[in-house]
């Protein structure tokens, strides 16, 4: 069963890191916007060095017609 009436090709996946970075005086989110596996440690992102498990996956629908679709699924 599909999440909406649009084709799978109209959906794309983004992976953003939700790891909080701790600095001596403040906390702030990791700004890594995509997971790229390290050739040495595939479970670690080569861009931010955080584990794959810290990246959340969001599946978003962007209809080719340009219509708005609220279909958006997030999973860890």
C-alpha positions in Angstrom: 0.0 0.0 0.0 1.4 3.4 -1.0 1.5 6.3 1.4 -0.3 8.5 -1.1 -1.6 8.5 -4.7 1.7 9.6 -6.2 4.3 7.3 -7.8 7.4 6.1 -6.0 9.5 8.2 -8.5 7.9 11.3 -7.0 9.3 10.5 -3.6 12.8 11.2 -2.5 14.7 10.4 0.7 16.8 12.7 2.8 19.0 11.7 5.7 19.9 14.3 8.3 22.0 13.8 11.4 20.1 14.5 14.6 23.2 14.2 16.8 23.6 17.0 19.3 27.1 18.4 19.5 28.3 19.3 23.0 30.7 22.3 23.2 32.0 23.6 26.5 29.4 26.4 26.8 26.5 25.2 24.5 24.8 22.5 22.6 23.9 22.7 18.9 22.7 20.3 16.3 24.9 18.6 13.7 24.5 20.3 10.4 25.2 17.2 8.3 22.4 16.9 5.7 23.2 13.5 4.2 24.7 10.3 5.3 27.8 9.1 3.4 29.4 5.9 4.7 33.1 5.8 5.5 35.1 3.4 3.3 36.7 2.2 6.5 33.7 2.1 8.8 30.5 1.9 6.8 28.3 2.6 9.9 30.0 6.0 10.4 29.3 9.1 8.3 32.5 10.4 6.5 31.0 13.9 6.5 30.3 14.3 10.2 31.8 11.2 11.8 28.5 10.3 13.6 27.0 6.9 13.5 24.4 5.8 11.0 22.0 5.3 13.9 22.1 9.1 14.6 20.8 9.9 11.1 17.1 10.1 10.6 15.5 9.3 7.3 12.7 11.4 5.9 10.8 10.3 2.8 9.1 13.3 1.1 6.7 13.4 -1.8 7.2 16.1 -4.5 4.5 15.5 -7.1 5.6 16.1 -10.7 2.5 18.2 -11.2 3.7 20.8 -8.8 0.7 20.2 -6.5 1.3 20.1 -2.7 1.5 16.7 -1.0 1.8 16.4 2.7 3.2 12.9 2.5 6.2 12.8 4.7 7.5 9.9 6.7 10.4 10.0 9.2 12.2 6.9 10.6 15.4 6.3 12.4 
